[in-house]
Amino acid sequence: MENGKITVIDENGKEAEAKVLLYFKIDKNGKDYVLYTFGEVDDQAMETIHASVLVKENDKYRLEKIADEEWLEVKDIMREIIRNEEE
């Protein structure tokens, strides 16, 4: 991750640069998470945000899908961050 950007490689091997919105760690499971966007806007003019587990291997990063059982905690943290920013 450099300059708030991360290069993401999809399942077809295609690279795309994404803007990192948030990076956090959940101490309970020891995993790092990243929220990022490619600047996509949906039909309601809302920017699409992606979330993944961020795994560091040597000097590179790999993104993994967030397991279903982890999603609740990740969503709670996202809501808390949004609440704090609104105050």
C-alpha positions in Angstrom: 0.0 0.0 0.0 1.5 3.2 -1.1 0.1 6.7 -1.1 -3.3 5.4 -0.1 -3.6 3.1 -3.1 -3.4 -0.6 -3.5 -3.0 -2.7 -6.6 -5.6 -5.5 -6.8 -5.4 -8.5 -9.0 -8.6 -10.2 -9.9 -9.2 -13.9 -10.6 -8.3 -13.4 -14.3 -4.9 -11.9 -13.4 -6.0 -8.3 -14.4 -4.5 -5.6 -12.2 -6.5 -2.5 -11.1 -5.5 0.3 -8.7 -7.9 1.0 -5.9 -8.1 3.8 -3.4 -7.7 2.7 0.2 -10.4 4.2 2.4 -9.7 2.4 5.7 -7.3 -0.1 7.2 -7.9 -1.7 10.5 -7.1 -4.8 12.6 -9.4 -7.0 14.7 -7.4 -8.0 17.7 -9.7 -10.9 18.5 -8.7 -12.8 15.4 -5.4 -11.0 14.6 -6.5 -10.2 11.0 -6.0 -7.0 9.1 -8.8 -5.6 6.9 -9.0 -3.0 4.2 -11.9 -1.0 2.7 -11.2 0.2 -0.8 -12.9 1.6 -3.9 -12.3 1.6 -7.6 -14.4 4.8 -7.9 -17.4 2.9 -9.2 -20.8 4.6 -8.7 -24.1 2.7 -8.5 -27.5 3.7 -9.9 -28.1 5.8 -6.7 -24.9 7.8 -7.2 -23.3 6.0 -4.3 -19.7 4.9 -4.5 -19.2 1.2 -4.3 -16.9 0.1 -1.4 -15.2 -3.3 -1.2 -13.9 -5.0 1.9 -11.3 -7.7 2.2 -8.9 -9.4 4.5 -5.4 -8.0 3.9 -2.6 -10.6 4.1 1.0 -9.5 3.9 3.4 -12.0 2.4 7.0 -10.9 2.3 6.8 -7.4 0.9 3.5 -7.8 -1.0 -0.1 -7.8 -0.1 -2.8 -10.3 -1.0 -6.6 -9.8 -0.5 -8.8 -12.6 0.7 -12.6 -12.9 1.0 -14.0 -12.1 4.4 -15.5 -15.2 5.9 -19.2 -15.1 6.6 -18.7 -15.5 10.4 -16.4 -12.4 10.4 -18.7 -10.1 8.5 -20.8 -9.1 11.5 -17.8 -7.8 13.4 -16.4 -6.0 10.3 -19.8 -4.3 9.7 -20.0 -3.3 13.4 -16.6 -1.6 13.1 -17.5 0.1 9.9 -20.7 1.5 11.5 -18.8 2.7 14.5 -16.3 4.5 12.3 -19.1 6.2 10.4 -20.8 7.3 13.6 -17.6 8.8 15.0 -17.0 10.7 11.7 -20.6 12.1 11.8 -20.1 13.5 15.3 
